[in-house]
Amino acid sequence: MTMYDITAPAAPVVPTRGRLRPLGVSEVRITGGFWGERQEINGAATLDHIASRLESEGWLPNFDLAAAGTLPAGRRGREFADSEVYKYLEALAWEIGRTDAAPDAALEQRFRSVVARVAAAQEADGYLNTRFGRPGQGDRWSDLEWGHELYCLGHLFQAAVARHRTRPDADDGLIEIARRAAELVIREFGPAGRDAICGHAEVEVGLAELGRALGEQRFIDQAALFVERHGRGTLAEIEWGQEYFQDDVPVREAEALRGHAVRANYLASGATDVAVELSDDGLLDALRAQWHRTTERRTYVTGGQGSHHQDEAFGADWELPSDRAYSETCAGVGSIMFSWRLLLATGGTQHADLIERTLFNVVATSPAPDGRAFYYANTLHQRMPGVEADPDGTSKRASSSLRAPWFEVSCCPPNVARTFASLAAYLATSDAEGVQLHQYAPASVRTTLPDGRVVALDVETGYPVDGGIRVSIAEDAEFTLTLRVPAWAEGATVRVEADGEVTEEAAAPGTVEVRRPFRAGDVVELTLPLVARVSSADPRVDAVRGSVVVERGPEVLALESIDFGADIVDAVVAGEPVESGGQVRLPLRHRASGEVADAVLVPYHDWAQRGPSTMRVWIPTS
């Protein structure tokens, strides 16, 4: 694997070695389009919304109570409520970093204020948690199955990394808070400490990235120790089995992701970090095999993962019921984390394909257009019209049938916020030969290759509405420009305008490379065939056998009763989809009356934005 300078990119994931080097938020700027709009809403509305709820729900004031020594009286929220404050801090750090061309003094002050409140709650030996460790509370580390102490610290570490990489000279103290907590973790759980793991994986990811950011190998080694301890049955047996915690089979021996879908993806992400840093090819190969089987057999057409409501877990192979899809938003975020790490390690475009599918059909589906309400779970078949959520209320997790402003377990809103704020860091990479574009959005890319060559290019596109991706070279340089061609994009073409000449050729799914001495003004244009297409599931997915789904580019389309004129349970496919006037229409037969009429299909990420309705993604053909 190629070795990289780990101090360079301002990105969530910065391996010291790998096939590709990530480009950070200071090197890639999203300048508009589908994702630019969502970043703007995230920065202008979602972050304020989260801040308000963290205060009103008492989750941030818990730190004030800890500092004042009055806990447990007055503490509010679940045992993992601290982690939402840390995810919010991480989102703030990326937002400040991505907008540093026009720094927001108020945002910076807000960040520092929250850090100060967190710092005041940290104990002298580095321990930091508002739920455990004080008179009247449970002892430290006394409930490793459900207590989430290490999980919370993992999110603290990721917040500190985001701040360190975007503002390395900041004097707010967050990185020292994280360092002291990480050192405590090593004392308590290192080789000479407790032989134990956390019931919710996350500390592994946080420790590995903190070790990379600070150049502290001992933090990476502790992450490795936690990874290797999984699968030995050290956590208590529960009704859903130890696979819920990924404590039934060692990571190296597992054949697919299993158990709680968020836990599984976070653990796989941390294990990939460890495999890369320790050059452990055996572990990396095992994780790659698990990713492939999980993607093929345990992942919804939307990219969603998790088919069990009761334990928020993966089902068995091919167990993918639409109406019982849990497909937690956080599991989608975790899947992107895992896929991105494998992409950096191996360069495999299939990982970028899944990231794209999950971004458009899970992460983009969760927030409402105003950025102030969210889906926790993402069903593929809504059998009953939803009920509008109380805008001032707090919903149960998956019981919300329409997007809700907040949940008793509100892991998803700040997870969406930190993903959107750092999204530019998932668009492009570089290697010794040039730059690779993996996700498409209007963007500016400015980076320096290892030998000092400067690559500057601008991307213009209306993706995913249209399939034209125009890359304009902004500075003279000889390098290889690599563009991902999605697996669905049969018939794509690439056109090069350079030196007064124009060439055009087919671009097969995978990647297309253009290497030449580029001059400022040269253009490379990738055209992806964005037409509605009909797909069928593997016949072993019995829940949707005899049904089809309509897709257009990276977007899965959905049928809502608003457009069918009746409950969609009565809809049967009666023809091929047709595009007209910017809409995709599908001929449907009403099961009872036999009447055939066209109905508009909407992008799945837009469903339920016009009020309560029934909805389905997979539509019967007979």
C-alpha positions as CSV (number, residue, x, y, z in Angstrom):
1,M,0.0,0.0,0.0
2,T,1.1,3.5,-0.7
3,M,2.1,5.6,2.4
4,Y,0.5,9.1,2.8
5,D,1.1,12.2,4.8
6,I,-1.6,11.9,7.4
7,T,-1.6,15.6,8.4
8,A,-2.7,16.9,5.0
9,P,-6.4,16.2,4.4
10,A,-9.2,17.8,6.5
11,A,-11.3,14.6,6.2
12,P,-13.1,12.2,8.6
13,V,-11.0,9.2,7.5
14,V,-7.3,9.7,6.8
15,P,-5.4,6.3,6.6
16,T,-1.6,6.4,6.7
17,R,-1.6,4.0,3.7
18,G,-3.9,2.7,1.1
19,R,-4.7,2.6,-2.6
20,L,-6.2,6.1,-2.5
21,R,-5.7,9.3,-0.5
22,P,-8.9,11.2,0.5
23,L,-9.2,14.8,-0.4
24,G,-10.5,17.0,2.5
25,V,-13.0,19.7,2.9
26,S,-10.3,22.3,2.2
27,E,-9.5,20.6,-1.1
28,V,-13.0,19.9,-2.4
29,R,-15.9,22.4,-2.2
30,I,-19.4,21.5,-3.2
31,T,-20.7,24.6,-4.9
32,G,-24.3,23.9,-5.6
33,G,-26.8,21.3,-6.9
34,F,-28.5,18.5,-5.0
35,W,-25.9,18.1,-2.3
36,G,-25.0,21.8,-2.2
37,E,-28.6,22.6,-1.3
38,R,-28.6,20.0,1.4
39,Q,-25.4,21.3,2.9
40,E,-26.8,24.8,3.0
41,I,-30.0,23.7,4.7
42,N,-27.9,21.6,7.2
43,G,-25.8,24.7,8.0
44,A,-28.6,27.2,8.2
45,A,-31.3,25.1,9.8
46,T,-30.5,21.6,11.0
47,L,-27.6,22.6,13.2
48,D,-29.7,25.3,15.0
49,H,-32.5,22.8,15.4
50,I,-30.2,20.2,17.0
51,A,-28.7,22.8,19.3
52,S,-32.1,23.9,20.4
53,R,-33.2,20.3,21.1
54,L,-30.0,19.4,22.9
55,E,-30.8,22.3,25.3
56,S,-34.5,21.8,25.7
57,E,-34.2,18.0,26.2
58,G,-31.6,18.5,28.8
59,W,-28.9,16.5,27.1
60,L,-26.4,19.4,27.0
61,P,-27.3,20.8,30.4
62,N,-26.4,17.3,31.8
63,F,-22.8,18.4,31.5
64,D,-23.5,21.5,33.5
65,L,-25.1,19.4,36.2
66,A,-22.0,17.2,36.2
67,A,-19.7,20.2,36.5
68,A,-21.8,21.5,39.4
69,G,-21.7,18.2,41.2
70,T,-25.5,17.8,41.5
71,L,-25.9,14.6,39.5
72,P,-27.8,12.3,39.3
73,A,-30.6,14.8,40.2
74,G,-32.0,16.5,37.1
75,R,-30.2,14.3,34.5
76,R,-32.3,13.8,31.4
77,G,-32.1,11.5,28.4
78,R,-31.0,8.0,27.8
79,E,-27.6,6.6,28.8
80,F,-26.1,7.5,25.5
81,A,-27.4,11.1,25.4
82,D,-23.8,12.4,25.7
83,S,-22.9,11.0,22.3
84,E,-25.4,13.3,20.6
85,V,-23.6,16.3,22.0
86,Y,-20.4,15.0,20.6
87,K,-21.9,14.3,17.1
88,Y,-23.2,17.8,17.1
89,L,-19.7,19.1,17.9
90,E,-18.3,17.1,15.1
91,A,-20.9,18.5,12.7
92,L,-20.1,22.0,13.9
93,A,-16.4,21.4,13.3
94,W,-16.9,20.2,9.7
95,E,-19.3,23.0,9.0
96,I,-16.8,25.6,10.3
97,G,-14.1,23.8,8.2
98,R,-16.1,23.7,5.0
99,T,-17.1,27.4,5.2
100,D,-13.7,28.8,6.3
101,A,-13.6,31.0,3.2
102,A,-16.3,33.0,5.0
103,P,-15.9,32.2,8.7
104,D,-18.9,32.4,10.9
105,A,-17.9,34.0,14.2
106,A,-21.2,33.0,15.8
107,L,-20.7,29.3,14.8
108,E,-17.1,29.4,16.2
109,Q,-18.3,30.9,19.4
110,R,-21.1,28.3,19.7
111,F,-18.5,25.5,19.2
112,R,-16.2,26.9,21.9
113,S,-19.1,27.4,24.3
114,V,-20.2,23.7,24.0
115,V,-16.6,22.5,24.4
116,A,-16.2,24.6,27.6
117,R,-19.3,22.9,29.1
118,V,-18.0,19.5,28.2
119,A,-14.6,20.3,29.6
120,A,-16.0,21.3,32.9
121,A,-17.6,17.9,33.3
122,Q,-14.5,15.9,32.7
123,E,-13.0,14.4,35.9
124,A,-9.4,14.6,36.9
125,D,-8.4,11.2,35.6
126,G,-10.0,11.8,32.2
127,Y,-13.3,10.1,32.8
128,L,-16.2,11.8,31.0
129,N,-19.8,10.6,31.2
130,T,-22.9,12.1,32.7
131,R,-24.7,8.8,33.4
132,F,-22.2,6.8,35.5
133,G,-19.6,7.1,38.2
134,R,-21.0,9.4,40.8
135,P,-22.8,8.8,44.1
136,G,-26.3,7.7,43.3
137,Q,-25.3,6.5,39.8
138,G,-24.0,3.2,38.6
139,D,-20.3,2.5,38.9
140,R,-18.0,3.3,36.0
141,W,-17.9,0.5,33.4
142,S,-20.6,-1.5,35.3
143,D,-22.9,-2.0,32.4
144,L,-20.8,-2.7,29.4
145,E,-23.7,-4.3,27.5
146,W,-26.0,-1.2,27.6
147,G,-24.2,1.6,29.3
148,H,-22.5,3.0,26.1
149,E,-19.7,4.7,28.0
150,L,-17.0,3.7,25.5
151,Y,-19.4,4.3,22.7
152,C,-19.9,7.9,23.8
153,L,-16.1,8.4,24.0
154,G,-15.7,7.1,20.5
155,H,-18.0,10.0,19.3
156,L,-16.0,12.4,21.4
157,F,-12.8,11.2,19.7
158,Q,-14.3,11.7,16.3
159,A,-15.4,15.3,17.2
160,A,-11.9,16.1,18.4
161,V,-10.4,14.7,15.2
162,A,-12.8,16.9,13.1
163,R,-11.7,19.9,15.0
164,H,-8.0,19.0,14.9
165,R,-8.1,18.5,11.1
166,T,-10.1,21.6,10.3
167,R,-8.6,24.0,12.9
168,P,-5.2,22.4,14.0
169,D,-4.2,25.6,15.8
170,A,-7.5,26.0,17.8
171,D,-7.0,26.5,21.5
172,D,-10.4,25.4,22.6
173,G,-9.0,22.3,24.4
174,L,-11.2,19.6,22.8
175,I,-8.2,17.6,21.5
176,E,-6.8,17.5,25.1
177,I,-10.1,16.4,26.5
178,A,-10.1,13.6,24.0
179,R,-6.5,12.7,24.7
180,R,-7.0,12.4,28.4
181,A,-10.1,10.3,27.9
182,A,-8.3,8.0,25.5
183,E,-5.4,7.5,27.9
184,L,-7.9,6.5,30.6
185,V,-9.4,4.0,28.2
186,I,-6.0,2.4,27.7
187,R,-5.4,2.3,31.4
188,E,-8.7,0.6,32.0
189,F,-9.0,-1.6,29.0
190,G,-5.5,-2.0,27.7
191,P,-3.4,-5.3,27.8
192,A,-3.1,-4.9,31.6
193,G,-6.6,-3.9,32.2
194,R,-10.2,-5.2,31.8
195,D,-10.6,-7.9,29.1
196,A,-13.8,-6.4,27.9
197,I,-15.6,-4.5,25.1
198,C,-18.5,-2.1,24.8
199,G,-21.9,-3.3,23.8
200,H,-22.1,-0.7,21.0
201,A,-19.1,-0.5,18.8
202,E,-17.8,3.0,18.1
203,V,-14.8,3.5,20.3
204,E,-12.8,1.4,17.8
205,V,-13.4,4.0,15.0
206,G,-12.8,6.9,17.3
207,L,-9.5,5.6,18.8
208,A,-8.1,4.6,15.4
209,E,-8.8,8.0,13.9
210,L,-7.6,9.8,17.0
211,G,-4.4,7.8,16.8
212,R,-3.9,8.7,13.1
213,A,-4.6,12.4,13.8
214,L,-2.2,12.7,16.7
215,G,0.4,10.2,15.5
216,E,-0.3,8.0,18.6
217,Q,0.2,4.4,17.8
218,R,-1.0,3.3,21.2
219,F,-4.5,4.5,20.4
220,I,-4.6,2.5,17.3
221,D,-3.3,-0.5,19.2
222,Q,-6.1,-0.2,21.7
223,A,-8.6,0.0,18.8
224,A,-7.1,-3.3,17.5
225,L,-7.4,-4.9,20.9
226,F,-11.1,-4.1,21.1
227,V,-11.6,-5.4,17.6
228,E,-9.9,-8.7,18.4
229,R,-11.9,-9.1,21.6
230,H,-15.2,-9.1,19.7
231,G,-16.7,-12.6,19.2
232,R,-15.4,-14.2,22.4
233,G,-18.7,-14.0,24.3
234,T,-17.6,-11.6,27.0
235,L,-20.9,-9.7,27.0
236,A,-24.0,-11.1,28.6
237,E,-26.3,-13.3,26.6
238,I,-29.5,-11.5,25.7
239,E,-32.8,-12.4,24.1
240,W,-31.5,-11.5,20.6
241,G,-28.2,-13.4,21.1
242,Q,-24.7,-12.2,21.4
243,E,-24.6,-11.5,17.6
244,Y,-26.6,-8.4,18.5
245,F,-23.3,-7.0,19.9
246,Q,-21.1,-8.8,17.3
247,D,-19.8,-10.8,20.2
248,D,-20.7,-14.3,18.9
249,V,-18.0,-14.8,16.2
250,P,-14.6,-13.2,15.9
251,V,-14.4,-10.4,13.3
252,R,-11.9,-12.5,11.2
253,E,-14.3,-15.4,11.1
254,A,-17.6,-13.7,10.3
255,E,-19.1,-14.3,6.9
256,A,-21.4,-11.2,6.8
257,L,-22.5,-8.3,8.9
258,R,-25.0,-9.4,11.5
259,G,-26.8,-8.3,14.6
260,H,-27.6,-4.6,15.3
261,A,-27.0,-2.9,12.0
262,V,-25.4,0.3,13.3
263,R,-23.2,-1.6,15.7
264,A,-22.1,-4.0,12.9
265,N,-21.2,-1.2,10.5
266,Y,-19.3,0.8,13.1
267,L,-17.3,-2.3,14.2
268,A,-16.5,-3.1,10.5
269,S,-15.3,0.5,10.0
270,G,-13.1,0.4,13.0
271,A,-11.8,-3.1,12.0
272,T,-11.0,-1.8,8.5
273,D,-9.0,1.1,10.1
274,V,-7.1,-1.4,12.2
275,A,-6.4,-3.7,9.2
276,V,-5.0,-0.8,7.2
277,E,-2.9,0.7,9.9
278,L,-1.4,-2.7,10.9
279,S,-1.0,-3.9,7.3
280,D,-3.2,-6.9,8.3
281,D,-4.2,-8.3,4.9
282,G,-6.0,-11.2,6.4
283,L,-8.3,-9.0,8.4
284,L,-8.9,-6.7,5.4
285,D,-9.8,-9.7,3.2
286,A,-12.3,-10.9,5.7
287,L,-14.0,-7.5,5.9
288,R,-14.1,-7.2,2.1
289,A,-15.8,-10.6,1.9
290,Q,-18.3,-9.6,4.6
291,W,-19.1,-6.4,2.7
292,H,-19.8,-8.3,-0.5
293,R,-22.1,-10.8,1.0
294,T,-23.9,-8.1,3.0
295,T,-24.3,-5.9,0.0
296,E,-25.6,-8.8,-2.2
297,R,-27.9,-10.5,0.3
298,R,-28.7,-8.2,3.2
299,T,-29.1,-4.8,1.7
300,Y,-32.3,-3.2,0.4
301,V,-32.5,-1.7,-3.1
302,T,-32.3,1.8,-1.4
303,G,-28.9,0.9,0.2
304,G,-30.7,0.6,3.5
305,Q,-29.6,-2.1,6.0
306,G,-31.5,-3.7,8.9
307,S,-34.7,-5.7,8.3
308,H,-35.7,-6.3,12.0
309,H,-37.5,-3.8,14.1
310,Q,-37.2,-5.5,17.4
311,D,-33.4,-5.5,17.5
312,E,-32.7,-3.0,14.7
313,A,-30.7,-5.8,13.1
314,F,-29.8,-7.5,9.9
315,G,-31.9,-10.5,9.0
316,A,-30.7,-13.7,7.4
317,D,-29.6,-13.8,3.8
318,W,-32.4,-12.6,1.4
319,E,-34.6,-11.6,4.4
320,L,-35.6,-8.1,3.1
321,P,-39.4,-7.4,3.7
322,S,-40.4,-4.0,2.4
323,D,-43.1,-3.2,4.9
324,R,-41.0,-4.3,7.9
325,A,-37.8,-2.6,6.7
326,Y,-36.1,-0.9,9.5
327,S,-33.3,0.6,7.4
328,E,-32.2,2.9,10.2
329,T,-30.7,6.2,9.0
330,C,-27.8,5.7,11.3
331,A,-27.1,2.3,9.7
332,G,-27.0,4.0,6.3
333,V,-24.4,6.4,7.7
334,G,-22.4,3.5,9.2
335,S,-22.6,1.6,5.8
336,I,-21.1,4.7,4.1
337,M,-18.3,4.8,6.7
338,F,-17.5,1.1,6.1
339,S,-17.7,1.4,2.3
340,W,-15.6,4.5,2.2
341,R,-12.8,2.9,4.1
342,L,-12.7,-0.1,1.8
343,L,-12.7,2.2,-1.2
344,L,-9.7,4.1,0.1
345,A,-7.9,0.8,0.9
346,T,-8.7,-1.0,-2.4
347,G,-9.9,1.5,-4.9
348,G,-13.0,-0.7,-5.7
349,T,-15.7,1.3,-7.5
350,Q,-18.4,-1.0,-6.1
351,H,-17.9,0.6,-2.8
352,A,-18.5,4.1,-4.3
353,D,-21.6,2.7,-6.0
354,L,-23.1,1.6,-2.7
355,I,-22.2,5.0,-1.1
356,E,-24.0,6.8,-3.8
357,R,-27.1,4.5,-3.5
358,T,-27.2,5.0,0.3
359,L,-26.6,8.7,0.1
360,F,-29.5,9.4,-2.3
361,N,-32.0,6.9,-0.9
362,V,-31.3,6.7,2.9
363,V,-29.4,9.7,4.1
364,A,-31.1,12.2,1.8
365,T,-34.5,10.6,2.7
366,S,-34.3,11.2,6.4
367,P,-34.5,15.0,6.7
368,A,-37.5,17.1,5.7
369,P,-36.9,19.8,3.2
370,D,-36.6,22.4,5.9
371,G,-34.0,20.3,7.8
372,R,-36.0,20.3,11.0
373,A,-37.6,16.8,11.0
374,F,-36.3,13.4,10.3
375,Y,-37.0,9.7,9.6
376,Y,-35.3,7.4,12.1
377,A,-36.3,4.2,10.1
378,N,-36.9,4.1,6.4
379,T,-39.6,1.7,5.3
380,L,-40.0,0.7,1.7
381,H,-43.8,0.1,2.1
382,Q,-46.1,2.4,4.1
383,R,-49.4,0.5,4.5
384,M,-51.2,3.2,6.5
385,P,-51.2,6.9,5.8
386,G,-48.9,8.6,8.3
387,V,-49.8,11.0,11.0
388,E,-48.2,14.5,11.2
389,A,-45.7,14.7,14.1
390,D,-46.1,17.3,16.8
391,P,-43.5,20.0,15.8
392,D,-42.7,20.5,19.5
393,G,-43.0,16.9,20.6
394,T,-40.6,14.0,21.0
395,S,-41.4,10.8,19.1
396,K,-40.7,7.2,19.8
397,R,-38.0,5.9,17.5
398,A,-39.6,3.9,14.7
399,S,-43.2,4.7,15.6
400,S,-43.1,8.0,13.7
401,S,-45.0,7.5,10.4
402,L,-43.9,10.8,9.1
403,R,-40.7,12.7,9.7
404,A,-40.5,13.9,13.3
405,P,-38.5,16.8,14.8
406,W,-36.9,14.8,17.6
407,F,-36.9,11.3,19.1
408,E,-36.3,9.9,22.6
409,V,-33.3,8.2,20.9
410,S,-32.1,11.0,18.5
411,C,-29.0,9.5,17.1
412,C,-30.1,10.1,13.5
413,P,-30.4,13.9,13.3
414,P,-26.8,14.6,14.4
415,N,-25.6,11.7,12.3
416,V,-27.2,13.2,9.2
417,A,-25.8,16.6,10.2
418,R,-22.2,15.5,10.5
419,T,-22.4,13.5,7.3
420,F,-23.8,16.5,5.3
421,A,-21.2,18.9,6.8
422,S,-18.3,16.6,5.8
423,L,-19.8,15.4,2.6
424,A,-17.2,17.1,0.3
425,A,-14.6,14.8,1.8
426,Y,-16.4,11.8,0.2
427,L,-16.3,13.1,-3.4
428,A,-12.8,12.7,-4.5
429,T,-9.4,11.1,-3.9
430,S,-5.9,11.3,-5.3
431,D,-2.9,9.0,-5.9
432,A,0.5,9.4,-7.4
433,E,-1.0,9.6,-10.9
434,G,-3.8,12.0,-10.5
435,V,-7.3,12.6,-9.1
436,Q,-10.4,10.3,-8.9
437,L,-14.0,11.5,-8.8
438,H,-16.3,9.1,-7.0
439,Q,-19.5,11.1,-6.4
440,Y,-20.9,13.8,-8.6
441,A,-21.9,17.3,-7.6
442,P,-21.0,20.9,-8.7
443,A,-17.7,21.3,-7.1
444,S,-14.3,22.9,-7.0
445,V,-11.2,20.6,-6.6
446,R,-7.8,22.0,-5.7
447,T,-5.1,19.6,-4.5
448,T,-1.4,18.8,-4.8
449,L,-0.1,15.4,-5.8
450,P,2.8,13.8,-4.0
451,D,5.4,15.0,-6.5
452,G,4.2,18.6,-6.2
453,R,2.0,18.8,-9.3
454,V,-1.0,21.0,-8.7
455,V,-4.4,19.7,-9.9
456,A,-7.2,22.2,-10.2
457,L,-10.5,21.4,-11.8
458,D,-14.2,22.4,-11.6
459,V,-17.2,20.2,-11.9
460,E,-20.5,21.3,-13.4
461,T,-23.5,19.0,-13.4
462,G,-27.3,18.8,-12.8
463,Y,-26.9,15.3,-11.5
464,P,-29.0,13.4,-10.6
465,V,-31.7,15.2,-12.7
466,D,-29.4,15.0,-15.8
467,G,-26.4,12.8,-16.5
468,G,-23.9,15.3,-17.8
469,I,-20.8,15.7,-15.7
470,R,-18.6,18.4,-17.1
471,V,-15.0,18.7,-15.7
472,S,-13.1,21.8,-16.6
473,I,-9.4,22.0,-16.1
474,A,-8.4,25.2,-14.3
475,E,-4.6,24.9,-14.4
476,D,-2.0,23.3,-16.7
477,A,-0.8,19.9,-15.5
478,E,-0.2,16.4,-16.7
479,F,-2.2,13.9,-14.7
480,T,-4.8,11.1,-14.9
481,L,-8.4,12.1,-14.3
482,T,-10.4,9.0,-13.3
483,L,-14.2,9.1,-13.3
484,R,-16.5,6.5,-11.8
485,V,-19.1,5.0,-14.1
486,P,-21.9,3.5,-12.0
487,A,-22.8,-0.1,-12.4
488,W,-26.2,0.8,-13.8
489,A,-24.8,3.2,-16.4
490,E,-24.7,1.0,-19.5
491,G,-24.2,3.2,-22.5
492,A,-22.2,6.0,-20.8
493,T,-19.7,8.0,-22.9
494,V,-16.7,10.2,-22.2
495,R,-15.9,13.3,-24.3
496,V,-12.6,15.1,-24.2
497,E,-12.1,18.7,-25.6
498,A,-8.4,19.5,-25.7
499,D,-5.9,21.1,-28.0
500,G,-8.7,22.2,-30.3
501,E,-9.7,18.6,-30.8
502,V,-12.7,16.6,-29.6
503,T,-12.7,12.8,-29.0
504,E,-15.5,10.7,-27.7
505,E,-15.7,7.0,-26.7
506,A,-17.8,4.6,-24.7
507,A,-17.3,4.4,-21.0
508,A,-18.1,1.0,-19.5
509,P,-19.3,0.6,-15.9
510,G,-16.3,0.8,-13.5
511,T,-14.0,3.7,-14.2
512,V,-12.8,5.7,-17.2
513,E,-9.4,7.3,-17.2
514,V,-8.2,10.2,-19.2
515,R,-4.4,10.8,-19.0
516,R,-2.8,13.7,-20.8
517,P,-1.0,17.0,-20.4
518,F,-4.0,19.1,-19.6
519,R,-4.2,22.8,-20.3
520,A,-6.4,25.3,-18.5
521,G,-9.7,25.3,-20.4
522,D,-9.6,21.6,-21.4
523,V,-12.9,19.8,-20.7
524,V,-13.7,16.2,-19.9
525,E,-17.4,15.4,-20.0
526,L,-18.9,12.1,-18.8
527,T,-22.5,11.5,-19.9
528,L,-24.5,8.9,-17.9
529,P,-27.7,7.6,-19.4
530,L,-30.3,8.8,-16.9
531,V,-33.4,6.9,-18.0
532,A,-36.1,5.1,-16.0
533,R,-35.3,1.4,-15.7
534,V,-37.2,-1.5,-14.2
535,S,-35.4,-3.9,-11.9
536,S,-36.3,-7.2,-10.3
537,A,-35.0,-8.6,-7.0
538,D,-33.1,-11.9,-6.7
539,P,-35.8,-14.5,-6.6
540,R,-34.6,-15.7,-3.2
541,V,-36.0,-12.4,-1.7
542,D,-39.4,-13.9,-1.3
543,A,-40.9,-10.7,0.2
544,V,-40.9,-9.0,-3.2
545,R,-41.1,-11.9,-5.6
546,G,-43.3,-11.0,-8.5
547,S,-42.7,-7.3,-8.0
548,V,-40.5,-4.7,-9.7
549,V,-38.9,-1.4,-8.7
550,V,-38.3,1.6,-11.0
551,E,-35.0,3.4,-10.7
552,R,-33.5,6.4,-12.5
553,G,-29.8,6.9,-12.2
554,P,-28.9,6.6,-8.5
555,E,-32.5,7.3,-7.3
556,V,-35.0,4.7,-6.4
557,L,-38.6,5.8,-7.3
558,A,-41.7,5.3,-5.2
559,L,-45.4,5.2,-5.7
560,E,-47.6,7.3,-3.3
561,S,-51.3,7.0,-3.0
562,I,-51.6,10.7,-3.7
563,D,-50.5,10.0,-7.3
564,F,-52.4,6.8,-7.7
565,G,-55.7,8.1,-6.5
566,A,-56.3,5.2,-4.2
567,D,-54.5,3.0,-1.7
568,I,-51.4,1.6,-3.4
569,V,-52.2,-1.9,-2.2
570,D,-54.5,-2.0,-5.3
571,A,-51.8,-1.0,-7.8
572,V,-50.5,-3.5,-10.4
573,V,-47.8,-2.7,-13.0
574,A,-49.4,-2.5,-16.5
575,G,-46.6,-1.3,-18.7
576,E,-43.2,0.3,-18.9
577,P,-42.2,3.6,-17.3
578,V,-42.3,6.7,-19.5
579,E,-40.5,10.0,-18.9
580,S,-42.4,13.1,-19.8
581,G,-42.1,16.7,-18.6
582,G,-39.5,15.9,-16.1
583,Q,-41.6,13.2,-14.5
584,V,-41.5,9.4,-14.6
585,R,-44.9,7.9,-15.1
586,L,-45.8,4.3,-14.8
587,P,-49.0,2.6,-16.2
588,L,-50.8,1.0,-13.4
589,R,-53.9,-1.2,-13.3
590,H,-56.3,-0.8,-10.4
591,R,-56.7,-4.4,-9.0
592,A,-60.4,-4.1,-8.3
593,S,-61.7,-2.1,-11.2
594,G,-59.3,-3.1,-13.9
595,E,-58.9,0.5,-15.0
596,V,-55.4,1.4,-16.3
597,A,-53.9,4.9,-15.8
598,D,-50.5,6.5,-15.5
599,A,-49.3,7.5,-12.1
600,V,-46.3,9.7,-11.3
601,L,-43.5,8.1,-9.4
602,V,-41.4,10.3,-7.1
603,P,-37.8,9.9,-5.9
604,Y,-37.9,7.9,-2.8
605,H,-36.0,10.6,-0.9
606,D,-39.0,12.9,-1.5
607,W,-41.8,10.7,-0.3
608,A,-44.2,11.9,2.3
609,Q,-43.3,15.6,1.6
610,R,-46.9,16.3,0.5
611,G,-48.7,15.0,3.5
612,P,-49.8,11.5,4.7
613,S,-50.1,8.8,2.1
614,T,-49.5,5.1,1.6
615,M,-46.3,4.3,-0.3
616,R,-44.4,1.4,-1.8
617,V,-41.2,1.0,-3.7
618,W,-41.7,-2.6,-5.0
619,I,-44.9,-2.8,-7.1
620,P,-46.6,-6.1,-8.1
621,T,-46.7,-7.1,-11.7
622,S,-49.7,-9.4,-11.4
